[in-house]
Amino acid sequence: MAAIGKIRSWGPVLATVIGLALFAFIAEEMFRSCEATNNERRQQVGEVLGKKISVQEFQGLVDEYQEVIKMTQGRDNLSEEELNQVKDQVWQQFVNNTIISTEASKLGLEVTDAEMQNVLKAGTNPMLMQTPFVNQQTGRFDASQLTKFLSDYKKMQAQGGNAQALEQYTTIYNYWKFMEKNIRQQLLAQKYQSLLGQCLISNPVSAKMSFDQQNEESDIMLAAVPYTSIKDTEVEVSDADIKAKYNEEKEQFKQYVESRDIKYVDYQVVASKADRDALMKTMKDAQSQLQAGVVPAEAVRKAQSQIPYTGILATRGAFPTDIAAKLDSMAVGQVTAPFETAYDNTLNVVKLINKVQMPDSVEFRVIQVGGATADAAKKTADSIFTAIKGGADFEAIAKNYGQDGKKQWMTSAMYERSQAIDADSKTYIDAINTLQPNELKNIQFTNGNIVLQVTNRKAMVTKYDVAVVKHTIDFSKNTYSDAYNKFSQYVSENNTLEGLEKNAQKFGFRIQERNDMYSSEHGVAGLRATREAMKWIFDAKAGDVSPLYECGNNDHLMVIALTKVHPEGYRDMNDVKEQLKQEVIRDKKFEKAAQKLNGVKSIADAKAKGAVVDSVRQITFSAPVFVQAAGASEPALSGAVASVKAGQFSPAVIKGNGAAYLFQVLQKKQREGAKFDEKQQAKMLQQQAQQAAGRFMQELYLKAGVKDNRYLFF
């Protein structure tokens, strides 16, 4: 009992301890949950209608699209700019497809397998023509080829076999699945758009009105008081006027995506005088060596040229444009003095070693000959050469050695841009280019012989043997270090926007400005490698100054100040104040012009009050008229003229974009040759309705809650 009593006496303490333990447990779980949520958020590229896409999913779509481009264009890699375009395209497709599929599901719209089969049978969808399953004889998509391919691929997967063939089949299969997915998405979008288009119908009355609007032409006498005839100083604009105009047009200033304004310093590091002098010495040494007859490959290699010397004769197109521009004016053996090319920032020296007329395309055939030893191969090749020389059939002999001996074409473009060509390859190419039609040659290589016969030559062109020393005018490590230290000092001593602006000129820098940056952009100031700077911009607060960023091609230094954040919603009135002021000025000028024309009942009276008078012909309701006197396009005037009968004077002063107007309609007539066809006009209105329905995506996009966080990852 005493023990129980003692335990009870500890009751409050135990309750407190247990309570704290429970709180700690719950807090720990809450922390873990929040941390997991934050981690998940940090991995999200974006969101559409609540559907999130992770960085892994997005990268998978980008990779899929890349493979399609590589396959269709025969590419190995994409440039950074092309890759950015792919990412934009993939993001836009994700947004559009998510919106369409969500809206379509609400309406019960889908693309069935039967509909897809009908599309394949018809074979008219343009996307099908981009697949490998096009009949080469008919030029049309062939569904039977697709069916056979899918069957063969399925068997190959089940049976295994040749790994290389399976890889090729898998590549084509993945490409087909990509096309099939896109065709389905395209069909679903077309269904949805068609449904919207059918909601907009035409009738005989609207068809007749549309015809008249297009074809009823009015000739008028026009009196205009241009706003330019009234000085800005003659009107007063108050803050109240601007605020009233802002409230009137507020919806025009609605911003659906946040943007940010920045000021920044972008400093590009360039070669110093010492760097240029050192490079010039290298170039002059190369010039001297080439003039002295040093082996071209050795002189070019020693100068570390960006263009290696291969000794292959090549057309002008194989060389950079600045080098090609020199060739025709040079004599064989001539060496240029070092010259600078601004567009690629290089110094160059060129030696023209030879210039000859050679075929751009050569047809040839070969028999490859091997043997246990080089002598054995040569002996066999000699016998083949002798046999063909004596009249034996080339292809028949080739088949005896397991080859087909078929003719093939080689063009200059197939080899002349190569960065490195070994001795055997050079010998082979030279032989193909120099042999005459039907001439035969036995060529000995390191690993065997080739019996070569040229059968045809086409398109004789000038080819050049050129040694090129091209070197970028680059900065040294010391130059970059000096520039970095100077820029670093500027950034560290000026950690406010005011300081950056005040001292920029002192350090030799220039402040630049960029308004309305969006997170969907791929970089700052058009520079690559600025993702970290982009992340900073969209995480900073107005007034913050960034750290120093090294960017571009490791040749730019940058510091950024965030000056303003424009959040999603209505734009601040001060941001559009100047635009509003100009509109208020125009309104007030109209009031003054209208007052001048008050009570005017004829063109003559308007002219007497200072209006500019002119005749204007062929005005239609469907197109805004351009008024020369005002220098403006005036849709309001076109609408007003359409409502006034022939012979009548305008009942009120018309407010235009560039002037105040009065007019008298001289005549109205139908455009010559225009005949009303109710069915044709109704069909045209229906097509216009379909086009109008095609603009539905913008409206749906604005309501989709799109969040684009790609700048955090790409």
Secondary structure, DSSP 8 states (H G I E B T S, - for coil): -HHHHHHHHTHHHHHHHHHHHHHHHHHHHHHHHHHHHHHHHHTEEEEETTEEEEHHHHHHHHHHHHHHHHHHHT-S---HHHHHHHHHHHHHHHHHHHHHHHHHHHHT----HHHHHHHHHH---GGGGGSS-B-TTT-SB-HHHHHHHHHHHHHHHHH---HHHHHHHHHHHHHHHHHHHHHHHHHHHHHHHHHHHHTS---HHHHHHHHHHHHEEEEEEEEEEEGGGS-GGGS---HHHHHHHHHHTGGGGEESS-EEEEEEEEEE----HHHHHHHHHHHHHHHHHHHTT--HHHHHHHTT-SS------B-GGGS-HHHHHHHTT--TT-B---EEETTTTEEEEEEEEEEEEEEEEEEEEEEEE--SSHHHHHHHHHHHHHHHHTT--HHHHHHHTT-----EEEEGGGTTT-S---HHHHHHHHHHHHS-TT-EEEEEETTEEEEEEEEEEEEEEEEEEEEEEEEE----HHHHHHHHHHHHHHHHH--SHHHHHHHHHHHT---EEEEEE-TTSSSSTT-SS-HHHHHHHTT--TT-B---EEETTTTEEEEEEEEEEE-SEE--GGGGHHHHHHHHHHHHHHHHHHHHTTT--SHHHHHHTT-EEEEEEEE-TTS-EEETTTTEEEHHHHHHHHTS-TT-B-SS-EE-SSEEEEEEEEEEEE-TT----HHHHHHHHHHHHHHHHTTHHHHHHHTTT-EE-GGGT-
